[in-house]
Amino acid sequence: MSVSLILVPLAVAAVSAAHGLRSGRDEQQQAVCQVQTRMRDASLLAAALRGTQAEVTETGEEIVARWKGTQARFTRGEDEIWAAHFTGDVDEARAVDIVRAIDAGYGLQVQRAVLERLRERAPAAGLRLESESVAADSSVKLVFAVEGKSS
């Protein structure tokens, strides 16, 4: 079976919903549907795919992820919107579930990257990391102290 998903950015998805974008079939009668996502960065997408235990291959044009019995090929159009074409042991519902899991992992990768930048840039901004805690929902709380400047 084959399923194609268009990974619509959240900002575009709100506008698209008002214009009636939904599931359908392509010219070969293969299932095509649109899924809301926040995915934009290719390296973070690849890391999120690895987080789902996928074997990931990256080329300049696409990212291919392989799981037992299923493969997904991610390509980005001229509009910078990702499309995922799933083949193997997959139906539309499973493909959407896989993309939702990838999107959740992508969110964690974005969070990791932002936290790394905050930690790196804090000293230059006169901040010292006092404490860091991670909640059950994976949210992170950082407490910074403002470094005093002597006159």
C-alpha positions, -999 to 999 in steps of 0.1 A, spaced: 0 0 0 11 36 -5 0 68 13 12 103 7 9 130 33 14 168 29 30 181 61 13 215 63 30 240 87 7 250 116 4 286 105 -6 276 70 -29 248 84 -51 274 101 -56 292 68 -59 260 48 -86 246 71 -107 276 62 -102 268 25 -113 232 28 -81 212 24 -86 176 34 -79 140 24 -83 127 -11 -67 106 -39 -41 115 -65 -41 106 -102 -30 70 -94 -58 67 -68 -34 66 -39 -44 81 -6 -32 117 -1 -39 137 30 -26 168 47 -13 167 83 -6 198 105 31 199 115 57 223 127 86 206 108 108 229 88 144 221 96 158 191 78 184 182 104 159 184 132 135 162 111 162 136 106 169 136 144 132 132 151 130 103 127 160 86 144 141 91 177 113 68 163 139 41 157 140 47 120 170 40 98 175 74 82 193 83 49 197 119 40 205 133 6 204 169 -6 169 164 -20 152 140 4 152 121 37 143 85 37 132 67 69 129 29 72 111 10 99 103 -27 99 78 -31 70 74 6 63 94 33 45 88 70 42 104 94 17 103 130 28 107 157 1 103 195 3 85 214 -25 93 248 -38 69 262 -12 92 247 15 64 224 27 74 188 34 56 158 18 59 123 30 53 93 8 48 61 28 51 26 13 49 -9 27 27 -21 56 9 12 61 -26 27 57 -37 63 60 -44 61 97 -10 45 105 8 71 83 -9 99 102 0 83 135 37 80 124 38 117 114 23 128 147 50 108 165 76 124 143 62 158 149 62 153 187 99 142 184 106 172 163 92 194 190 116 179 215 145 184 190 135 221 187 134 224 225 168 207 228 183 231 202 168 262 219 180 251 253 215 246 240 215 281 225 203 296 257 230 279 277 257 290 253 246 326 250 237 332 287 272 342 299 275 368 271 242 383 282 254 385 318 234 355 330 244 325 350 224 293 350 213 287 386 191 256 381 174 235 355 145 211 360 125 189 336 88 183 343 68 151 336 55 166 304 91 172 292 89 210 297 121 225 310 124 253 335 157 272 336 165 297 363 191 323 355 208 348 379 219 382 366 256 385 371 265 418 389 289 442 372 314 460 393 318 497 388 
